[in-house]
Amino acid sequence: MKNRTGSRKRVCLYLLLCFWTLTAGCTPQEKTLLLETKVREEPGETVESEDDFTVKKIYTYTYDASWMLDKTASIKGCGAHEVRVIAAGGQESGGLPEGRLVDYRYGFYDLAAQGEVPREDQTGRGMAEFWSLWPCDDSDEEPSAYYVEQLQLSPDAGRMLVYAGAQYSDERCVWLYDFETQKPWLLYQGTRDDWNNPRGAFSSGGQWVTFDVTGDKSKTHVLVYDCHRERAADKEDTEWVNLDGRSGVCVPDQTLLLSRDFNTNVWTAGIFDISGYPGIVSIIENKEFSPEVFECYNVSDINREGRVMSQYYLSGDLSGTGSYFRYKLDMEENLVYYLEDFRRLRSIDMSLGDAAEIGNFTDPVLDFLRLDSGDILALTTQEEMEKYILNMKYTVDSLHEAQDFWDIRSVDLYLYSEDGTGGQLLYKNLQHVINMEYDAGTRRILLETFEDIFQTSRKCIILEL
């Protein structure tokens, strides 16, 4: 038995040696070495390129939201598969729009944390009026004497401006509401005279806010507040100043000068962050229809302190785009990029006044984002916009208003080089787009759309690159 086992071992060894000999004779040795080298280098070759805008995955998330909010979603500061949405409030929120942090892969969300101070205890200046705007579902109280006029969400969907009017008087109040702490902060209480269409604004980073970006109420300044600043728990201790004897405001953290008299028309305006301070940029039109861009910001550093202001005429024929003007501000280079007649991308240097034509797009562009690389994310349409340019008599402030007003059936998302060439189609046939956002950290594009005529059924489309 022992000899038979040894014989089997010798036969197996002989066959194995023959196999090695035949393999060595037929296949070059370096082929195996190359395979091993390739396997070792494979992890390094799978690193994503920042220039690669190939869409790897597409996710959607649907929810109900307030029709008063244009934008209700953001991916700023969220995790790799998260989106923050402001959904229509139910009983848990007492009727308030509620903040959700959604993992859109699984439809999971967390409601915002409960506020530090219960709503029934927040009875300081204007607080009772604010909470009565959002009655609990099981409340038997009389309807509020105030009603919501307008809502505006911050870029990161963390805060919201709430404009409310009195039912039986000329009174108006404006609050800043924080979704995380669930605490309102009264900014303005007074009348609505000479202030029929207030416009608020948040800086892109979400630190600064103003409830009157055009300065229509104060007449001389834009009042700016720091959203990150700690506030007194007792609202009655908040510092308060009179504007005109009939209206009062919470003392602003910063003020910015207006650039115009009230014979000029403001096309659009916004605020921005620069070195921890706020600034304002506005596009204004004078009597001769010569559009100008005005920039003003506060600075305080080793080399300079005070206000920096500049004002320059915009080049190109903008007579057709005044009612729907699209621009982006690059504060690192202090350049304003803007669209002329929906096709030509121009820029102006706000330090030197130098103007340039950057690119020309084949299809009309309704909205765009300029990336750090200089590339352009653009929402384009096949419609002939020239027929609309000739008949623009009304101001169209938002992307979805433009689509509705001009009956634009669909738009396409493209990535272009800065000069408007090399269009790469990322998503086709988008309908009723409200908002477009790009997050470089997680390499995602967010597109928010609405699904019904009341704009309450919302959808987030997330493109992962």
Protein Blocks (a to p, Z undefined) as FASTA:
>chain_A
ZZmmmmmmmmmmmmmmmmmmmmmmmpcfklmmmmmmmmmmmmmmmpccfklccdfbdcdd
dddddfklmbfcdfehiafkbccddddddfknnopacdddddfknopacdddddfbdfkl
mmcehklmmmmmmccfkbcbdcdfbdcfbdcddfklpaccdddddfkbcbdcdddddfkl
opacdfbgcdfehilbccddddfkomaccfblnommnomaccdddfkbccdfblmlpccd
dfkopaccdddfbdcddfbdfkbccfbdcdddeehiacdddddddfkopacddddddddd
fkbgcjdddddddedjfklmmmmccddddfklopacddeehlaccdddfknopacdfbdc
fbdcfbdcddfkopacddddfbdfklmmmmccbdcfbfklmmmmnopabdcdddddfkop
aiacfbghiahifbdcddfklopadddddfbfnomaccdddddZZ
